[in-house]
Amino acid sequence: MKKLPTKAEVLDWITEHPTQGSKRDIAKAFGIKGAARIDLKRILKELEAEGHLTKRKRNYRDADGLPPVSVLRVMAPNRNGDQYLEPVEWEGDDPAPRILLVSSKKDGALGDGDRILGRLAKVSGEDHAYEARVIRRIGESPDKILGIFKSTAEGGRITPIDKGADKEWRVPPGAMSGAKDGELVEAEQSGPKSRMGLPQARITARLGDPTAARSVSLIAIHQHGIPDAFPEEVVAAAESAKPVKLGKRTDLRELPLVTIDPSDARDHDDACFVQDDTDGNNPGGFVLWVAIADVAHYVQPGSELDREARKRGNSTYFPDRVVPMLPDALSGDLCSLHEGVDRACLAVRIVLDATGKKLRHEFHRGLMRSHASLNYQEVQAAQDGAPNEKTAPFLKDVIVPLYRAYGALVKARARREPLELNLPERQIVLDDTGKVTSVAFRDRLDAHKMIEEFMVLANVCAAETLIKKKTPLLFRVHEEPGPEKLDALREIAQASGFSMAKGQVLKTEHLNRLLTQAAETEHAELMNISALRSMTQAYYGPENFGHFGLALQNYAHFTSPIRRYADLIVHRGLIAAHGWGDDGLSAEEADRLKETGELISQTERRSMMAERDTADRYLAAYLADRVGTELAGRISGIARFGAFVKLEETGADGLIPISSIGREYFVHNRDAQTLTGDSTGLVIGIGQQVLVRLAEATPMTGGLMLELLELDGNALPRRAGFARKSSGKGRKQSAARKRGSKLKKKASRRRN
């Protein structure tokens, strides 16, 4: 037998042979046999007790190191595009070592939260301790959970805040990250799901008191993974930016451009001005100027600011805060067209005839100065004959000409006939503490419509210019509805007593005709909602498939580069097309426009969902004190498990569970969008007026549960509340299904 190794020799050998950490491997390396194995076992136990080694299954390894093959979690790329990894399991006292991912093309793209089995190699002299190569991917991102933590004797449990979540998650003692009872936490699945028992999770972040009023938007930010903190180097880059000097830019500072925004606007990225066209060949015509903040000057391709803006895709707006695409030094200052200061801009000069037809346009890279920062309400009041001190000096030469040009564009819009949906926008008003004080619908003023029409026209000009100059760009694409969605809309229209043509190429004018039929009837809101739901979702892409809703063939976003990355891409395209500088669209950017379009389309949808969820939670909090009260509404959706109602006063959405309507069996007819009772024949369909009782309001999830009291002004049939008989169930369901199938042809039937 060889001499027993010292503890130092054992440690050195394990460090040099990390793949051979079993007691058998160690014994073989030192020639230890027979009874001497007991002494080796004692040495290993002592090293483990002293913290030099850790035993994992049957292998010993360095307590402060990682095994050569480990399960690793992929982290989001940093500002340089490098991806780092973290070990799924780490038992050392110090923070887990940094691991750089060394990937190859065959590995494919890895996203934040993905897991891999990786082969590790120690490195020295770097800012990371290991480099890892992918052996194989072992699964997509684990389930993310946002919920309320409750401590238990066995560790804790998390109750998710999602409306659709019906199962708690178990948190073992070693995975609580110090969470306290009642805290809002972020967690992820930490083990395989099982049909038996609760799934297991580990807490990854503690988010504080969930009942605080200003936690509502914070919940949505974390739930949807919206980046809400800028890296230090991005903030530093923004704060080091300087105002632009005139140089070779077009001097537009004497042009009385004004900004018109909401009274609570957080940024000002567009300004406009109209003057009569003095060209004798264009009698009654106009010259419209639209100037947009020159964000491209400050956010240049490949810069840290650019990478962060692309990752965010857009700003996200909540009632109590905004998560901006750009740091405040840019979004709230140098790129915001504040009154009385010089600002860099891209401007388009548009010549219109008296009927609103665009005759020609040209772009300029300029330096402007906003002559006034106005809001919609005061501009409208001035036009209506009640100017205030701010608007009075601009009424004759600025405001009146703006409305005259808008009047011409209204004629052009009528000829084009875009989709004319009438869906009021609700406004949630908060006090200083973040509590909802009121919920109302925003006024839809001509001032709003005027600025929108100017911006649409400027967007068209940008798309046409880039197409003409053969410069790559991202189009704003809105494809026409598919046949299935149109069939569903047609069913609802027929059920409401309206007609919608079939068998012809769909145009927006056909949908507008339907909406005109419904206008001034009790079905007006239903048809507007249904028409909106039939639309496809707009997206960004380098191929031009037109914009169906606006009835425009060439359309791109140009007017909001502070809050949308797509507009920044279009600005860079215009800069490159006109040769205005080296900060235009780069060849590398042009090559990945499809990828960029897909990314920012996803971030846009993410923001929309976060904003909607936040509104639902605020509305639930607002209504929580009114549980038990009766509210008027209208059926807005039908599902197998119940009916959705949009409440008239607040626009909030609630659910009437089918189980609360009565014990009879209800047949769900997907085509006719109805629920039909098997014993009473009660028909519940989209668009019906209802009186409901608010049974439950849950601010944490945004859920509202309702109890149906009246349908179209009538009390429910008495038998709807009777218990279902146990015998003859199959026959009743069969008969109900037959009645339900007839509703496809007679969907207008209503129970009186």
C-alpha positions in Angstrom: 0.0 0.0 0.0 1.2 3.5 -0.8 1.6 6.1 1.9 -1.7 7.9 2.8 -1.9 11.3 1.0 -2.0 14.5 3.0 -5.1 16.6 3.0 -3.3 19.1 0.7 -2.4 16.4 -1.8 -6.1 15.2 -1.9 -7.3 18.7 -2.5 -4.7 19.3 -5.2 -5.6 16.1 -7.0 -9.4 16.8 -6.9 -8.8 20.3 -8.3 -6.7 18.9 -11.1 -9.2 16.1 -11.9 -12.6 17.6 -11.4 -14.4 14.9 -13.4 -13.0 12.1 -11.1 -14.3 13.0 -7.7 -15.6 9.7 -6.3 -14.0 8.0 -3.4 -13.1 5.1 -5.7 -11.3 7.5 -8.1 -9.3 9.1 -5.3 -8.3 5.7 -3.8 -7.2 4.4 -7.2 -5.1 7.5 -7.9 -3.2 7.1 -4.6 -3.1 3.3 -4.7 -5.1 2.9 -1.5 -6.6 -0.5 -1.0 -8.2 -2.7 1.6 -8.5 -1.3 5.2 -6.7 1.9 4.2 -9.9 3.0 2.5 -11.3 3.7 6.0 -8.5 6.2 6.6 -9.1 7.8 3.2 -12.8 8.1 4.1 -11.8 9.8 7.4 -9.6 12.3 5.5 -12.5 13.1 3.1 -14.9 13.5 6.0 -12.6 16.0 7.7 -12.1 18.0 4.6 -15.8 18.2 4.1 -16.4 19.2 7.8 -13.7 21.9 7.4 -15.5 23.3 4.3 -12.8 22.5 1.8 -14.9 19.9 0.0 -18.6 19.4 -0.6 -20.1 16.0 -1.3 -22.7 15.9 -4.1 -24.3 12.4 -4.5 -21.2 10.2 -4.4 -18.6 12.7 -5.7 -16.4 15.1 -3.8 -15.5 18.5 -5.3 -14.1 21.9 -4.4 -16.6 23.6 -2.2 -16.0 27.0 -3.9 -15.9 25.6 -7.4 -18.3 24.1 -9.9 -18.3 20.6 -11.4 -17.0 20.4 -15.0 -20.4 19.5 -16.3 -23.2 21.6 -14.7 -26.8 22.7 -15.3 -26.6 26.4 -16.0 -29.2 29.2 -16.4 -28.8 31.6 -19.4 -28.9 35.3 -18.5 -29.9 38.2 -20.8 -27.1 39.6 -23.1 -25.2 42.6 -21.6 -24.5 45.9 -23.4 -21.7 44.2 -25.4 -23.9 41.3 -26.5 -22.1 38.8 -24.3 -24.2 36.2 -22.5 -23.3 35.0 -19.0 -24.6 32.0 -17.2 -25.3 31.2 -13.5 -25.3 27.7 -11.9 -28.8 26.4 -11.1 -27.4 25.0 -7.9 -24.8 26.8 -5.9 -23.9 26.0 -2.3 -20.8 28.1 -1.7 -20.8 30.9 0.9 -19.5 33.5 -1.7 -21.6 34.7 -4.7 -21.7 32.2 -7.5 -18.8 32.6 -10.0 -19.3 34.4 -13.3 -19.5 32.1 -16.3 -19.1 33.3 -19.9 -21.1 31.5 -22.6 -18.8 30.5 -25.5 -21.4 29.6 -28.2 -21.2 28.4 -31.8 -23.7 28.8 -34.6 -25.0 25.2 -34.2 -26.1 26.0 -30.6 -28.9 28.3 -31.8 -30.2 31.4 -30.0 -30.5 31.2 -26.2 -32.8 33.4 -24.3 -32.9 34.8 -20.8 -33.9 32.0 -18.4 -33.2 29.0 -20.8 -31.2 26.2 -19.2 -28.4 24.2 -20.7 -26.1 21.4 -19.7 -22.7 23.0 -20.1 -19.0 21.9 -20.0 -17.0 24.3 -17.8 -13.4 25.3 -18.0 -11.6 27.5 -15.4 -10.0 30.6 -16.7 -7.7 33.2 -15.0 -7.0 36.8 -15.7 -10.6 37.6 -16.8 -13.6 39.2 -15.2 -15.2 35.7 -15.2 -14.1 32.5 -13.5 -15.3 30.0 -16.0 -16.1 29.6 -19.7 -18.9 27.2 -20.7 -19.7 25.4 -24.0 -23.2 24.0 -24.6 -23.5 20.3 -24.4 -27.2 20.4 -24.9 -30.2 22.5 -24.2 -32.3 20.9 -21.4 -35.4 23.0 -21.5 -36.9 26.4 -22.2 -37.3 29.1 -19.5 -39.0 27.7 -16.4 -42.4 28.9 -15.4 -42.3 32.4 -13.8 -44.5 33.1 -10.9 -45.5 36.4 -9.4 -47.5 36.1 -6.2 -47.9 36.5 -2.4 -45.7 34.5 -0.2 -47.0 32.8 2.9 -44.6 31.2 5.3 -45.4 27.7 6.6 -43.7 25.1 8.8 -42.3 23.4 5.7 -41.0 26.6 4.1 -43.7 28.5 2.4 -46.3 28.8 -0.4 -46.9 31.3 -3.2 -50.4 32.2 -4.3 -50.1 33.6 -7.9 -51.7 36.9 -8.7 -52.7 35.9 -12.2 -56.4 35.7 -12.8 -56.2 32.2 -14.4 -53.9 30.7 -11.8 -55.7 28.1 -9.6 -52.8 26.4 -7.9 -50.3 27.4 -5.2 -46.6 26.7 -5.4 -44.5 25.1 -2.7 -41.3 26.8 -1.6 -38.8 24.6 0.2 -36.8 26.1 3.2 -33.6 26.7 1.2 -35.4 28.5 -1.7 -37.1 31.4 0.2 -34.4 34.1 -0.3 -35.4 35.6 3.0 -39.0 36.4 1.9 -41.4 37.4 4.7 -45.0 36.5 5.2 -47.3 38.6 3.0 -44.6 39.9 0.6 -45.0 40.1 -3.1 -42.4 37.8 -4.6 -41.1 36.8 -8.0 -40.2 33.1 -8.3 -39.6 30.4 -10.9 -40.3 26.7 -11.1 -37.5 24.7 -9.5 -38.5 21.1 -10.1 -40.5 19.0 -12.5 -44.3 19.5 -12.4 -46.2 16.6 -11.1 -49.9 15.6 -11.2 -49.7 14.9 -7.5 -49.0 17.6 -5.0 -48.1 21.2 -5.5 -45.4 22.3 -8.0 -42.1 23.5 -6.4 -40.6 27.0 -6.9 -37.7 29.1 -5.7 -38.0 32.8 -5.0 -35.8 35.0 -7.2 -36.9 38.5 -6.1 -38.7 40.2 -3.2 -40.9 43.1 -4.3 -42.3 44.4 -1.0 -45.8 45.3 0.1 -48.4 44.2 -2.5 -51.2 46.3 -1.0 -49.3 49.6 -1.5 -51.2 51.7 -4.1 -48.2 52.2 -6.3 -47.4 48.5 -6.4 -50.1 48.0 -9.0 -47.9 49.1 -12.0 -44.8 47.5 -10.3 -46.6 44.2 -10.4 -47.3 44.5 -14.1 -43.7 45.6 -14.8 -42.3 42.4 -13.1 -45.0 40.1 -14.3 -44.4 41.0 -18.0 -40.6 41.3 -17.7 -40.4 45.0 -18.7 -36.9 46.5 -18.1 -37.5 49.4 -15.7 -34.0 50.3 -14.7 -31.3 51.7 -17.0 -27.7 50.4 -16.8 -25.4 53.0 -15.4 -23.4 53.3 -18.6 -26.6 54.0 -20.6 -27.6 56.8 -18.1 -24.1 58.2 -18.3 -24.2 58.2 -22.1 -27.5 60.1 -22.1 -26.4 62.6 -19.5 -23.2 63.4 -21.5 -25.2 64.4 -24.6 -25.1 68.0 -25.6 -27.6 70.3 -27.5 -27.2 70.5 -31.2 -25.9 73.5 -33.1 -27.2 74.7 -36.5 -24.3 73.6 -38.6 -25.6 72.3 -42.0 -29.2 71.9 -40.7 -32.1 73.8 -42.1 -32.9 76.7 -39.8 -36.6 76.4 -38.8 -36.5 78.5 -35.6 -38.5 81.4 -37.0 -41.3 79.0 -38.1 -44.0 79.3 -35.4 -44.2 75.5 -34.8 -46.2 74.5 -31.6 -46.6 71.3 -29.7 -50.1 70.1 -28.9 -50.3 67.2 -26.4 -52.3 65.9 -23.4 -52.1 68.2 -20.4 -50.1 65.5 -18.5 -47.8 64.7 -21.4 -44.4 63.4 -20.3 -42.6 64.2 -23.5 -43.1 66.4 -26.6 -41.9 64.7 -29.8 -43.9 66.4 -32.5 -44.7 70.0 -33.5 -46.8 71.4 -36.4 -47.6 74.6 -38.2 -49.8 75.5 -41.2 -49.8 78.4 -43.6 -51.7 79.2 -46.8 -49.9 78.1 -50.0 -49.0 81.3 -51.9 -48.6 79.3 -55.2 -51.2 80.6 -57.6 -51.5 77.1 -59.1 -52.8 75.8 -55.8 -55.8 78.1 -54.8 -57.0 77.5 -51.3 -54.2 75.1 -50.7 -52.0 74.7 -47.6 -48.4 74.1 -46.6 -48.3 71.9 -43.5 -45.1 71.5 -41.5 -44.6 68.5 -39.1 -41.4 68.5 -37.1 -40.3 65.5 -35.1 -37.5 65.3 -32.5 -34.2 64.1 -34.0 -33.6 61.2 -31.7 -31.2 59.6 -34.2 -28.6 62.3 -33.6 -28.3 61.1 -30.0 -29.0 57.4 -30.3 -26.6 56.2 -32.9 -26.5 52.6 -34.3 -24.5 50.2 -32.1 -24.2 52.5 -29.2 -25.1 51.6 -25.6 -28.2 53.8 -25.9 -29.2 52.1 -29.1 -28.8 48.5 -27.7 -30.9 49.4 -24.6 -33.6 51.2 -26.7 -33.9 48.2 -29.1 -34.2 45.8 -26.2 -37.1 47.9 -24.7 -38.7 48.5 -28.1 -41.0 51.2 -26.8 -42.1 53.1 -23.7 -44.8 51.7 -21.5 -47.4 54.0 -19.9 -49.2 53.4 -16.6 -51.5 55.7 -14.7 -48.8 56.5 -12.1 -45.6 56.2 -14.1 -43.9 55.7 -17.4 -41.2 53.1 -18.2 -39.4 55.1 -21.0 -37.5 53.7 -23.9 -34.8 56.3 -23.4 -33.3 57.8 -20.2 -34.9 61.0 -18.9 -31.9 63.2 -20.0 -33.0 62.5 -23.6 -36.8 61.7 -23.4 -37.6 64.5 -21.0 -35.0 67.0 -22.1 -32.8 67.1 -25.2 -35.2 65.1 -27.4 -38.3 66.8 -26.1 -39.5 69.8 -28.0 -39.8 72.2 -25.1 -41.1 75.7 -25.6 -38.5 78.4 -26.3 -35.4 76.2 -26.7 -33.5 75.1 -29.8 -34.0 71.4 -30.6 -32.7 69.1 -33.4 -35.5 67.8 -35.6 -36.5 66.0 -38.8 -39.2 68.0 -40.5 -41.5 67.3 -43.4 -43.0 70.1 -45.5 -46.3 68.9 -47.1 -48.3 70.8 -49.8 -52.0 70.1 -49.8 -54.7 71.3 -52.1 -58.0 72.7 -50.9 -59.6 69.2 -50.8 -56.8 67.7 -48.6 -55.0 65.9 -51.5 -51.3 65.7 -51.0 -49.5 67.3 -53.9 -45.9 66.9 -52.8 -43.6 66.8 -49.8 -40.0 67.1 -48.8 -37.9 66.3 -45.7 -35.4 68.5 -43.9 -32.9 67.9 -41.1 -33.3 71.0 -39.1 -33.1 73.0 -35.9 -36.4 74.3 -34.6 -37.7 76.2 -31.6 -41.2 75.5 -30.3 -43.1 78.7 -29.9 -45.7 77.3 -27.5 -46.4 74.0 -25.6 -50.2 73.7 -25.7 -52.7 71.0 -24.7 -55.7 69.6 -26.5 -58.3 71.2 -24.2 -57.0 74.7 -24.4 -56.5 74.5 -28.2 -60.1 73.3 -28.7 -61.4 75.9 -26.4 -59.6 78.6 -28.4 -61.0 77.3 -31.7 -64.5 77.3 -30.1 -64.2 80.9 -29.1 -62.7 80.8 -25.6 -59.0 81.4 -25.8 -56.9 81.7 -22.7 -53.8 83.8 -22.1 -51.6 81.0 -23.6 -53.6 80.4 -26.8 -54.9 83.9 -27.5 -51.6 85.1 -29.2 -51.6 82.1 -31.5 -55.3 81.9 -32.4 -55.3 83.8 -35.7 -52.0 82.8 -37.2 -51.5 79.3 -35.8 -54.6 77.6 -34.4 -57.2 78.7 -37.0 -55.0 77.7 -40.0 -54.4 74.3 -38.3 -58.1 73.6 -38.1 -58.6 74.9 -41.7 -56.0 72.4 -43.0 -57.6 69.7 -40.8 -61.0 70.4 -42.5 -59.4 69.7 -45.9 -57.8 66.5 -44.6 -61.2 65.4 -43.3 -62.4 65.5 -46.9 -59.4 63.4 -48.0 -60.1 60.9 -45.2 -63.7 60.6 -46.3 -62.6 59.7 -49.8 -60.1 57.1 -48.4 -62.6 55.8 -45.9 -60.5 54.2 -43.2 -62.1 52.0 -40.5 -64.2 54.4 -38.3 -64.4 52.7 -34.9 -66.1 54.5 -32.0 -64.5 53.1 -28.8 -64.2 55.7 -26.0 -60.9 55.6 -24.1 -61.2 55.4 -20.3 -59.0 57.5 -18.0 -58.0 56.4 -14.5 -57.3 59.3 -12.3 -55.1 58.8 -9.2 -54.4 61.0 -6.2 -50.9 61.7 -4.8 -50.9 58.4 -2.9 -51.7 56.3 -6.0 -55.3 55.7 -5.0 -58.0 55.8 -7.8 -60.2 58.8 -7.3 -62.3 58.5 -10.5 -62.7 56.6 -13.7 -64.1 58.5 -16.7 -64.0 58.3 -20.5 -61.7 60.8 -22.2 -63.2 63.5 -24.4 -62.6 62.9 -28.1 -62.0 66.4 -29.3 -61.4 67.7 -32.8 -58.0 68.8 -31.5 -57.1 65.1 -30.9 -58.3 64.1 -34.4 -56.5 67.0 -36.0 -53.1 66.0 -34.6 -53.7 62.4 -35.4 -54.5 63.2 -39.0 -51.3 65.3 -39.3 -49.2 62.5 -37.9 -50.8 59.9 -40.2 -50.0 62.0 -43.2 -46.4 62.5 -42.0 -46.0 58.8 -41.6 -47.2 58.2 -45.1 -44.7 60.8 -46.4 -41.9 58.9 -44.7 -42.8 55.6 -46.1 -43.2 57.0 -49.6 -39.9 58.8 -49.5 -38.0 55.6 -48.4 -39.7 53.5 -51.0 -38.9 56.0 -53.7 -35.2 56.1 -52.6 -35.1 52.3 -52.3 -34.0 52.6 -48.7 -34.8 49.6 -46.3 -37.4 50.4 -43.6 -39.8 48.9 -41.2 -43.4 49.3 -42.3 -46.3 49.4 -39.9 -48.3 46.5 -41.3 -52.0 45.8 -40.6 -53.3 42.9 -42.7 -57.0 42.4 -43.5 -59.0 40.0 -41.2 -59.0 36.3 -42.0 -62.2 34.5 -43.1 -62.8 32.9 -39.8 -62.9 36.2 -37.9 -65.1 37.7 -40.6 -67.5 34.8 -40.3 -67.7 35.3 -36.6 -68.4 39.1 -37.1 -71.0 38.3 -39.6 -72.8 36.0 -37.2 -72.9 38.6 -34.5 -74.1 41.2 -37.0 -76.9 39.0 -38.1 -77.8 38.1 -34.5 -78.2 41.9 -33.9 -80.4 42.4 -36.9 -77.7 43.9 -39.3 -76.4 42.7 -42.6 -72.9 42.3 -43.8 -72.0 41.4 -47.4 -70.3 38.1 -48.2 -68.3 36.9 -51.1 -66.5 40.1 -52.1 -63.1 41.6 -51.5 -63.3 43.1 -48.0 -62.8 46.8 -47.7 -63.0 49.2 -44.8 -66.1 50.8 -46.3 -68.0 47.5 -45.9 -67.2 47.5 -42.2 -68.1 51.2 -41.9 -71.4 50.5 -43.5 -72.1 47.9 -40.7 -71.1 50.3 -38.0 -73.3 53.0 -39.5 -76.3 50.6 -39.4 -75.6 50.0 -35.7 -75.0 53.7 -34.8 -77.6 55.2 -32.5 -78.9 51.7 -31.6 -78.4 49.7 -28.5 -76.0 47.5 -30.4 -73.6 50.3 -31.4 -70.9 49.5 -28.7 -71.3 45.7 -29.4 -70.6 46.1 -33.1 -67.6 48.4 -32.6 -66.1 45.9 -30.1 -66.8 43.0 -32.4 -65.3 44.8 -35.4 -62.2 45.6 -33.4 -61.9 41.9 -32.3 -62.2 40.8 -35.9 -59.0 42.8 -36.9 -55.6 41.2 -37.1 -52.9 42.6 -34.9 -50.6 45.2 -36.5 -46.9 44.6 -36.5 -43.6 45.9 -37.8 -41.8 44.3 -40.8 -39.6 45.1 -43.7 -42.1 43.9 -46.3 -45.0 46.2 -47.3 -48.4 44.5 -47.0 -50.3 47.8 -46.4 -52.4 49.1 -43.5 -55.9 47.8 -43.8 -57.4 49.8 -41.0 -56.2 53.1 -42.3 -56.9 52.1 -45.9 -53.3 53.1 -46.8 -50.9 51.2 -49.0 -47.7 52.8 -47.8 -47.4 53.4 -44.1 -44.5 53.6 -41.5 -44.1 55.0 -38.1 -42.1 58.2 -38.1 -43.6 60.6 -35.6 -42.7 59.2 -32.1 -39.0 58.2 -32.0 -38.8 59.1 -28.3 -41.1 56.2 -27.4 -40.9 53.8 -30.3 -37.8 52.2 -31.7 -39.6 51.6 -35.1 -39.7 55.4 -35.6 -36.0 55.7 -34.8 -35.3 53.1 -37.6 -37.3 55.2 -40.1 -35.5 58.4 -39.0 -32.2 56.6 -39.7 -33.5 55.5 -43.1 -34.3 59.1 -44.0 -30.9 60.3 -42.8 -29.2 57.6 -45.0 -31.4 58.3 -48.0 -30.7 62.0 -47.9 -27.0 61.7 -47.0 -27.4 63.9 -43.9 -24.7 62.2 -41.9 -23.0 59.0 -40.7 -25.7 58.3 -38.1 -28.1 56.9 -40.6 -29.3 53.3 -41.1 -26.3 51.0 -41.1 -25.8 48.0 -43.4 -25.8 45.8 -40.3 -29.1 47.2 -39.2 -30.6 46.8 -42.6 -29.7 43.2 -42.7 -31.5 42.4 -39.5 -34.7 44.5 -40.0 -36.9 41.4 -40.0 -35.5 40.4 -36.6 -35.8 43.9 -35.2 -39.4 44.1 -36.5 -40.3 40.8 -34.7 -38.6 41.9 -31.5 -40.3 45.3 -31.2 -43.7 43.8 -32.2 -43.3 41.5 -29.2 -42.3 44.4 -26.9 -45.3 46.4 -28.1 -47.6 43.5 -27.3 -45.9 43.1 -23.9 -46.5 46.7 -23.0 -50.2 46.5 -24.1 -50.8 43.5 -21.9 -49.0 45.2 -18.9 -51.0 48.4 -19.4 -54.3 46.5 -19.7 -53.5 44.3 -16.6 -52.7 47.5 -14.6 -55.9 49.1 -15.6 -57.9 46.0 -14.5 -56.2 46.0 -11.1 -56.8 49.8 -10.6 -60.5 49.3 -11.6 -60.9 46.3 -9.2 -59.4 48.4 -6.4 -61.8 51.3 -7.3 -64.8 49.0 -7.2 -63.7 47.0 -4.1 -65.8 49.2 -1.8 -68.9 48.7 -3.9 -69.2 44.9 -3.6 -72.9 44.1 -3.3 -74.1 47.1 -5.4 -76.0 46.7 -8.6 -74.4 47.9 -11.8 -75.5 48.2 -15.5 -73.5 46.7 -18.3 -73.6 44.8 -21.5 -72.5 41.2 -22.4 -69.1 41.6 -24.2 -68.0 38.0 -24.5 -69.2 34.4 -24.2 -67.2 31.5 -23.1 -68.0 27.9 -22.1 -67.6 28.8 -18.4 -69.6 32.0 -18.4 -70.3 35.5 -19.8 -68.1 38.6 -19.8 -69.7 41.9 -19.0 -68.4 45.4 -19.7 -69.7 47.7 -17.1 -71.2 51.0 -18.4 -69.9 53.4 -15.7 -66.2 52.4 -15.6 -65.7 50.3 -18.7 -64.3 47.5 -16.4 -64.7 43.9 -17.5 -66.2 41.3 -15.2 -67.2 37.6 -15.4 -70.6 36.0 -14.7 -69.7 32.4 -13.9 -72.1 30.0 -15.5 -72.4 28.2 -12.2 -73.9 31.4 -10.6 -76.7 31.7 -13.2 -78.5 28.5 -12.3 -78.1 24.8 -11.9 -79.4 24.0 -15.3 -77.1 22.9 -18.1 -76.0 25.6 -20.5 -75.0 24.8 -24.1 -72.2 26.9 -25.5 -72.6 27.7 -29.2 -69.3 29.1 -30.4 -70.6 30.2 -33.8 -73.6 32.2 -32.5 -71.7 33.3 -29.3 -74.5 32.2 -27.0 -75.2 30.2 -23.9 -78.6 28.4 -23.8 -80.2 26.9 -20.7 -81.5 23.4 -21.1 -84.6 23.7 -19.0 -85.6 27.3 -19.4 -84.4 28.0 -22.9 -82.7 31.2 -21.5 -80.4 32.6 -24.2 -77.4 34.7 -23.2 -75.6 36.4 -26.1 -73.2 39.2 -26.9 -74.6 42.7 -26.8 -77.5 42.1 -24.3 -78.0 44.6 -21.6 -77.7 43.3 -18.1 -78.1 44.3 -14.5 -75.6 42.6 -12.3 -74.5 42.6 -8.7 -70.8 43.0 -7.9 -70.1 39.8 -6.0 -66.3 40.1 -5.7 -63.5 42.5 -6.6 -59.9 41.4 -6.2 -57.4 44.2 -6.7 -54.4 41.9 -6.6 -55.5 40.0 -9.8 -57.8 42.6 -11.3 -60.7 40.1 -11.3 -64.4 41.1 -11.0 -67.0 38.4 -10.3 -70.6 39.3 -11.1 -74.0 37.9 -10.4 -76.7 38.2 -13.1 -79.9 39.9 -12.0 -81.6 41.0 -15.2 -81.2 40.3 -18.9 -82.5 42.9 -21.4 -84.6 44.4 -18.7 -86.2 41.1 -17.7 -85.7 39.1 -14.5 -84.3 35.7 -15.0 -86.8 32.8 -15.4 -87.6 31.2 -12.1 -86.4 27.7 -13.1 -83.0 29.0 -13.9 -82.3 28.9 -10.1 -83.7 25.4 -9.6 -81.4 22.5 -9.0 -80.8 20.2 -12.0 -82.5 16.9 -11.7 -80.2 13.9 -11.5 -82.2 11.8 -14.0 -82.5 12.4 -17.7 -79.3 14.5 -17.7 -78.1 13.0 -20.9 -81.4 13.6 -22.7 -81.5 17.2 -21.6 -78.0 17.9 -22.7 -78.7 16.3 -26.1 -81.9 18.3 -26.6 -80.1 21.5 -25.5 -77.3 20.9 -28.0 -79.9 20.5 -30.8 -81.5 23.8 -29.8 -78.1 25.4 -29.6 -77.2 24.3 -33.2 -80.4 26.0 -34.5 -79.1 29.3 -33.0 -76.6 29.6 -35.8 -79.5 30.4 -38.1 -81.7 32.0 -35.5 -79.2 33.8 -33.4 -81.4 36.8 -32.9 -83.8 34.9 -30.6 -84.0 36.4 -27.2 -85.9 35.2 -24.1 -88.7 37.8 -23.1 
